[in-house]
Amino acid sequence: MRGKEVLSAIKNDIEGHIGEKVLLKANSGRRKVVVKEGILEKTYPNIFVVRVEGNDNSSRTISYSYSDILTKTVQLVYKKGNVAIG
């Protein structure tokens, strides 16, 4: 049951930062790392959603699971103003 407690703690931490800017680093395989800046939009029981701005003023949403944070496939850095937290 320890794994569920850890995932619950990760979810609670992310829920506390809804609406804030985040720096998202995602490992997409084969030594490819995607770095994007976006806004933490919403949390669900198994996933969270980040809205990122595209190059042509379009926005899209990307969703990740809390286990991605646990396995360090995805890293979130919370930003308050210009200061990174996390």
Secondary structure, DSSP 4 states (H G I P E B T S, - for coil): -HHHHHHHHHHHHHHTTTTSEEEEEEE-STT-EEEEEEEEEEE-SSEEEEEEE-TTS-EEEEEEEHHHHHTTSEEEEEEETTEEE-
